[in-house]
Amino acid sequence: MDLSRGDLVMTGTTGGVAMNLTPELLGKVTSLAVPGQDKIDMLVEDQEGNGRYLKDGDVIRRCHHRQPESCAPGYRSP
């Protein structure tokens, strides 16, 4: 798979890899009583200081997956 500068890579990682919400914050962002924009603002504020996300210049060198064939070019999940 070829990626170009600016491509977006989306993964299906479990909680705790980068974003890990406290029970308190999770309760707020899933509450029907909290307006949508407030939820977004809370999430952004909470995660701004989180150093576990990819940053400019980070390089992903290999695909490590429970199903190695899913790292092959052109693989489509069933």
Residue pairs with C-beta under 8 A, 6 or more apart in sequence:
1 73
1 74
3 9
9 60
15 21
17 52
18 50
18 52
18 53
19 47
19 50
21 29
21 46
25 42
25 43
25 46
28 34
28 39
28 42
29 39
29 42
29 43
34 42
47 53
54 60
63 70
63 71
65 71
69 75
70 77
